Amino acid sequence: MSKLKKYLFSTFSITFLSWGMIAVYTQIKNIPFGSSIALYILYILGGLQAVFLLLECSF
């Protein structure tokens, strides 16, 4: 698998997992998004991990 395919796969996987956990947790517990710092951490992790992977992966 090429580096680009690995980068895209890992980027979308981590994003969908972290934001998916936020969606499931807020629906199950019936809480708003801004009620927990852990939800903000998952949100930021899902958004910024692409930058970290890009810095790690040298094309």
N, C-alpha and C positions, 0 to 999 in steps of 0.2 A: 504494500500500500504506500502510495506516495505521501510525502510530508504534508502536502496540502489536504489530502483526504483525511489523514490522521488529525490534523488541526481542526478541520471542520467538524469531524465526528465528535471529538472530545469537547469542542466548544458548545455545540448544540446539545450534547448529552448532559453536560454539567448545568447548562442554562435551564433545560427542561426539568431536570431533577430538582434543582434548587427552587425554581419558581413553582414547580408542581407541588413540592412539599408545602410551600406557603399557601397555595390554593386549597389543598386538601385540609391542612390544619385549620385554616380560618373557617372552612365550611363545616368541619366536624365539631369544632369547639364553639362555633357561632360567635366569633370575636372579630372586631375590626382589625384591619391590617396594622395600624399604628399602635396597637396595644402592647406590643412586646419588642424588646430590643433584638431578640433572636430572629424575628421576622425581618427586621431591617438588615441584619447581618447576612441572612440568606439572600435577600434581594440584591445587596451590593456584591456578594460573592457571585451570584448569577450574572450580573452585568459586567463586572470587571475581570472575571477569570479569562475572558478572551484576550485581554491585554497581557496578562501574565503568561498565558500560553504562547502568545506571539513573541514575547521577549525570550522565552525559553527555547522556542523552535526557530532555529536560524534557517531561513529558506535559501 
